[in-house]
Amino acid sequence: MTPTPCRTERIRALNDEFRAEGLSTGRWVITHGVAALGVELMALAVRRVRRFDGFDPADDPWGEHDFGAFDLAGERLFWKIHYYDPSLCSGSDDPADPAVTARVLTVMLAREY
């Protein structure tokens, strides 16, 4: 499916709502590496993802706000949103439609990538 400005805006809005406010269908995954930083730093990482606004064309070429990177406690962290069908068995047919999309946001150490 070819991205259109309206479709991209809808995906971006759904991603921002999900990431920042927990709205939309989806789940968060925290990798073992991030969990090993300890509860306080893990909570700080989640807060940083929720408040992330450092989007640029190099990391967000489609304008969907589905990836970010930041430094925390001497570590480089990445977060990424993937789009699945509601059963989480395959990719979503349309990430702009929350009725057919489950978002999965993964927070990881860059070295875990």
C-alpha angles and dihedrals in degrees: 000000000000114000115244124191093250093047092046091050090052093050091047091050092049091047093049092048092048095045099041103032108017091245120145130038115300150085141244124235121200114195124228090252093057092044089052089062087074134253096285096050091041089054090047090051090053090050090050091051091048091052097038114137103154097111117153134166093257093061099024105039094158094045093236097126090230100134138045141166132200142158123251129171093344093311131107111228129196130195125193135181118215125190120229137169113262092265090054089230099114142002121294118263090217123013089190090066113071090193090069100030135079113189120215116195115195122196112198144160110259089237089059091061 
